[in-house]
């Protein structure tokens, strides 16, 4: 099976979706992963395609002319005061451009609240044929694998999935082997990058590296291949923001090097990648998922 790759928007966040699509095509990516849900973070561009019809038209033209596809949209966050219907316009755009998934993460509220809201996001996305893939983030409310698994088992939605980011798994100090017993149908894509091995003690430094200091695969201290050995075959989305590198060489060259270095790294670690096939458990039923122990 041919490995497919997506260019995550955070890697080239200064590029609107049309521009990043042309960059992805020239670099050899199969997909783009776009951010049409504006979060209002400092310095973050607004790519709300549902509210920008001209940009949406340009994006569709870029997709049609390059053959690049849309893999996922982000970020459908769960936070206190959220009304999940606010994500409906972005979901409609996602379906319109052929996306497969919505990336979500949980940033606030008690367990009962965030389970309810994540379940509602899944229910809203399902008619559009979209999965909702939960990403745990070490600085968020749901910040490790065990908590993410608890959410997925509790909401028990057929279109819910688990998105593993190699940076976050390492920073959360999770054991990649704990992925082995999880339902294989949860895994639709993974986000890949490297980073320094040392885990920052300060939240601000954690955020800085996460947003602008990630590294090419093999150039940091994360055992990317060791993590992938426990993830079933899926799309690899490269999320590798690095302010210094993109300022030095430009977004296009940075995106190209992201893909080239990852492919070279994976070619050097074939044994680790192949090992996952030997440990794939049988596909589980919903009832089995309910009765299985939480990781």
Beta strands, then each sheet from edge to edge (+ up, - down):
strand 1: 5-8
strand 2: 31-34
strand 3: 69-78
strand 4: 101-106
strand 5: 131-135
strand 6: 160-165
strand 7: 189-192
strand 8: 235-238
sheet 1: 1+ 2+ 3+ 4+ 5+ 6+ 7+ 8+ 1+
end
